[in-house]
Amino acid sequence: MTEYGCKVDIYDPWANPEEVMAEFGIKILNEMPTSQKYDTIVLAVAHDQFQKLDFEKYHKEDTVLFDVKSVVDRQWVDSRL
């Protein structure tokens, strides 16, 4: 996605940021931003933290949320696998 000019934030509460950087060369966030709203959200893991997340804090009027693991309340989701 970054190759297409997208600004990407990656957050996984179970991943160690130092290990991810060493293994994949990718910087991930240590915690979720408190005031960032996103154009697109891709939820690719089913951690309990994401099931309890208040998506309204991150959602714009036209945000697209793709829930790969089908864990988020359907009201927020635009598409699922």
Rosetta blueprint (number, residue, H / E / L):
1 M L
2 T H
3 E H
4 Y H
5 G L
6 C L
7 K L
8 V L
9 D L
10 I L
11 Y E
12 D L
13 P L
14 W L
15 A L
16 N L
17 P H
18 E H
19 E H
20 V H
21 M H
22 A H
23 E H
24 F H
25 G L
26 I L
27 K L
28 I L
29 L E
30 N L
31 E L
32 M L
33 P L
34 T L
35 S L
36 Q L
37 K L
38 Y E
39 D E
40 T E
41 I E
42 V E
43 L E
44 A L
45 V L
46 A L
47 H L
48 D H
49 Q H
50 F H
51 Q H
52 K L
53 L L
54 D L
55 F H
56 E H
57 K H
58 Y L
59 H E
60 K E
61 E E
62 D E
63 T E
64 V E
65 L E
66 F E
67 D E
68 V L
69 K L
70 S L
71 V L
72 V L
73 D L
74 R H
75 Q H
76 W H
77 V L
78 D L
79 S E
80 R E
81 L L
